[in-house]
Amino acid sequence: MTNKESTQLFARFASGLRNLGFRIWDFGFGIWARNSAIRIPHSAFRNARGFTLLEIMVALAILATGIVTVLELFGGSLRLGSKASQRTQAVIYAQNVMDRVLAKERLEDGQDSGEFPGGYRWQARVQEVHPPEEEGKRLQSNREQATDFFHLKEIEVGVFWSEGVGQQSYLLRSLRTQTDQPEQQSP
């Protein structure tokens, strides 16, 4: 008997049992009908295509792992985007403060600080830089003191903000020369 013939025979047999009021269950090892001990061999279903429970569970586990990985990638990219946005904002604030300091006609030594919206704080420091004595003499050898008319100012601007549990900072440094006009000596 071929598989096709056995399948057709089983279908007729199951149809007859259903007509008599029996319910039919497939437990994997055979077909059972309610209120009877008739066992139909499982060989009739050997060529039937389908997935086992184990195959479905493995497929779902792989799918779940893939979904979790993709969600973590999205979360990571959002965090990186947020950090980049905060750092960019800090750079813009630091450049604004630096521009304000450099726009002054005369720089005085000292510190200044303030706040920006979004939890950013800034601090600016201006101080004179004195070259080593040997270089000063080489630069202006015909004057009594090397820094009489020439002043080198260092400007440092820092922007600080909180990120997570720590504090982040961005520093800008620049140098600017400042010259004093020598006083005219009267004859």
C-alpha positions as CSV (number, residue, x, y, z in Angstrom):
1,M,0.0,0.0,0.0
2,T,1.4,3.4,-0.9
3,N,1.4,6.5,1.2
4,K,-1.3,8.1,-0.9
5,E,-3.5,5.1,-0.6
6,S,-3.0,4.9,3.2
7,T,-3.7,8.6,3.5
8,Q,-7.0,8.2,1.6
9,L,-7.9,5.2,3.6
10,F,-7.3,7.1,6.9
11,A,-9.3,10.0,5.6
12,R,-12.3,7.8,4.9
13,F,-11.9,6.0,8.2
14,A,-11.7,9.3,10.2
15,S,-14.7,10.6,8.3
16,G,-16.7,7.5,9.2
17,L,-15.8,7.9,12.9
18,R,-16.8,11.6,12.8
19,N,-20.1,10.6,11.3
20,L,-20.7,8.3,14.2
21,G,-20.0,11.1,16.7
22,F,-16.4,10.4,17.6
23,R,-13.8,13.1,18.1
24,I,-10.4,12.5,16.8
25,W,-7.0,13.6,18.3
26,D,-3.5,13.4,16.9
27,F,-0.9,12.9,19.7
28,G,2.1,12.5,17.3
29,F,2.4,8.8,17.7
30,G,-1.0,7.9,16.4
31,I,-4.6,9.0,16.1
32,W,-7.1,8.3,18.8
33,A,-10.8,8.5,18.7
34,R,-12.9,9.2,21.8
35,N,-14.6,6.2,23.5
36,S,-12.6,3.7,21.4
37,A,-9.3,2.0,21.6
38,I,-8.8,2.2,17.8
39,R,-5.3,3.3,17.1
40,I,-4.5,4.5,13.6
41,P,-0.8,4.2,12.8
42,H,1.1,7.4,12.5
43,S,2.8,6.2,9.3
44,A,-0.1,7.8,7.3
45,F,1.2,11.2,8.4
46,R,5.0,10.6,7.9
47,N,5.1,12.7,4.7
48,A,3.1,15.6,6.1
49,R,5.1,18.8,6.1
50,G,5.3,21.0,9.3
51,F,7.5,22.2,12.1
52,T,8.0,20.5,15.4
53,L,7.5,22.4,18.7
54,L,11.3,22.4,19.3
55,E,11.9,24.0,15.9
56,I,9.4,26.7,16.6
57,M,10.8,27.4,20.0
58,V,14.4,27.7,18.6
59,A,13.1,30.0,15.8
60,L,11.3,32.3,18.4
61,A,14.4,32.4,20.6
62,I,16.6,33.5,17.6
63,L,13.9,36.1,16.6
64,A,13.7,37.4,20.2
65,T,17.5,37.8,20.4
66,G,17.5,39.7,17.1
67,I,14.7,42.0,18.2
68,V,16.5,42.8,21.5
69,T,19.7,43.5,19.7
70,V,18.0,45.9,17.2
71,L,16.3,47.7,20.1
72,E,19.6,48.1,21.9
73,L,21.2,49.5,18.8
74,F,18.4,52.1,18.5
75,G,18.8,53.0,22.2
76,G,22.6,53.3,21.9
77,S,22.2,55.6,18.8
78,L,19.8,57.8,20.7
79,R,22.2,58.1,23.6
80,L,25.1,59.0,21.3
81,G,23.0,61.5,19.5
82,S,22.1,63.2,22.8
83,K,25.7,63.3,23.9
84,A,26.8,64.7,20.5
85,S,24.1,67.4,20.8
86,Q,25.2,68.4,24.3
87,R,28.8,68.6,23.3
88,T,28.0,70.7,20.2
89,Q,26.0,73.1,22.3
90,A,28.9,73.4,24.7
91,V,31.3,74.2,21.8
92,I,28.9,76.9,20.6
93,Y,28.6,78.4,24.1
94,A,32.4,78.4,24.5
95,Q,33.0,80.0,21.1
96,N,30.4,82.7,22.0
97,V,32.2,83.5,25.3
98,M,35.6,83.5,23.6
99,D,34.3,85.9,20.9
100,R,33.0,88.3,23.5
101,V,36.3,88.3,25.3
102,L,38.4,88.7,22.2
103,A,36.1,91.6,21.0
104,K,37.2,93.7,23.9
105,E,39.6,96.4,23.0
106,R,41.7,96.0,26.1
107,L,42.0,92.7,28.1
108,E,42.5,92.9,31.8
109,D,43.7,90.0,33.9
110,G,41.0,88.2,35.9
111,Q,38.2,85.7,35.8
112,D,34.5,85.9,34.9
113,S,31.8,83.3,35.0
114,G,28.1,82.8,34.3
115,E,25.4,80.4,33.2
116,F,23.7,79.4,30.0
117,P,20.3,77.8,29.5
118,G,20.1,74.0,29.8
119,G,22.4,73.6,32.8
120,Y,25.6,74.9,31.2
121,R,28.0,77.0,33.2
122,W,31.0,78.9,31.8
123,Q,34.1,80.4,33.2
124,A,36.6,82.7,31.4
125,R,40.1,83.5,32.6
126,V,42.6,86.0,31.2
127,Q,46.2,86.2,32.4
128,E,49.4,87.6,31.1
129,V,52.0,85.2,29.8
130,H,55.6,86.2,30.5
131,P,58.2,84.8,28.1
132,P,61.4,83.4,29.6
133,E,64.1,86.1,30.1
134,E,66.3,84.8,27.3
135,E,63.6,85.0,24.7
136,G,62.4,88.4,25.9
137,K,65.9,89.8,25.4
138,R,66.2,88.3,22.0
139,L,62.8,89.7,20.9
140,Q,63.3,93.3,22.1
141,S,67.0,93.7,22.7
142,N,67.1,97.5,22.3
143,R,64.6,98.2,25.0
144,E,65.2,98.3,28.8
145,Q,62.5,95.6,29.5
146,A,61.1,93.1,27.1
147,T,57.5,93.5,28.1
148,D,57.3,97.3,28.3
149,F,55.2,97.7,25.2
150,F,54.3,94.1,24.3
151,H,51.9,92.0,26.4
152,L,50.9,88.4,25.6
153,K,47.5,87.4,27.1
154,E,46.3,83.8,27.5
155,I,42.5,83.4,27.4
156,E,40.9,80.2,28.6
157,V,37.2,79.6,28.4
158,G,35.6,76.5,30.0
159,V,32.0,75.3,29.6
160,F,30.7,72.7,32.1
161,W,27.6,70.6,32.2
162,S,26.2,67.5,33.9
163,E,25.9,64.3,31.9
164,G,24.6,61.2,33.6
165,V,26.3,60.9,36.9
166,G,29.4,62.9,35.9
167,Q,30.3,66.3,34.9
168,Q,31.6,67.1,31.4
169,S,33.7,70.1,30.3
170,Y,34.9,71.7,27.1
171,L,37.9,74.1,27.2
172,L,39.0,76.7,24.6
173,R,42.4,78.4,24.8
174,S,43.7,81.3,22.8
175,L,46.5,83.8,22.9
176,R,46.3,87.5,22.0
177,T,48.9,90.2,21.9
178,Q,48.3,93.6,23.4
179,T,50.5,96.5,22.8
180,D,50.8,99.7,24.8
181,Q,51.8,102.9,23.0
182,P,55.0,104.3,24.4
183,E,54.6,107.7,26.0
184,Q,56.2,110.6,24.1
185,Q,59.1,112.2,26.0
186,S,59.0,116.0,26.1
187,P,62.2,117.9,25.1
